[in-house]
């Protein structure tokens, strides 16, 4: 146990056993972009790719 930590109680175990909420594709993309933000070339790549995809969809009328 770490300093100041209490052993888990039954309620804590049930809370941790809950299934995780599913995230939308948009939320996953935002999280991925934030993960890459520490690496400027990768972040720039994703920003350009996203902007290009949005522009292509607008031009196609979708």
N, C-alpha and C positions, 0 to 999 in steps of 0.2 A: 504494500500500500504506500502511496505517496503521502508526504507530510500533509496533515489536515484533511485527508480523504476518509470518508466513512465507508464501511462495507455496504454493498448494495442491499436494499430491502426488497421485499416481494414486489412492491409497487414499481420500484425502479426497474426491475427485471422485465415486468410487463410492458413498461413504456419503451424500453429499448428493443423489445421483441416486435413492436409494431412494424408493419410493412412500410417502407419508404414511399412517399408520394411520388408519382411519376411526373416528370417535368416535360413540358412541351418541347417540340423541336427548336422553337425560338429561344426558349430558356437555356437549352443545352448549347445552342450556338453562342449565346451571350457568355455563358460560363467558359466555353472553350476559348473565346476571344480574350476574356479576362485572364485566362491561364497563359495565353501567348503574349500578353501585354508586356511581360518582363523581357521578352525577346523582340526588339523593335523590327527586325526584318520579317519575322513571322507575323507580327501584328499588322505590319504594312501590307503583307501579302493577303491576309484575310480581309482587311478593309477594302483593298482594291478588288478582290474577288467578289465580295458582297456587293459593292457599288456596281461592278460590271454586271452581275446577275440581275440586280434590280433594274438597271438601265435596259438590259436586253429584254426583260419581261415587259417593261413599259413600252418599248418600241414594238414588241410583238402584240401588244394590246391585251395582255393577260393580267 
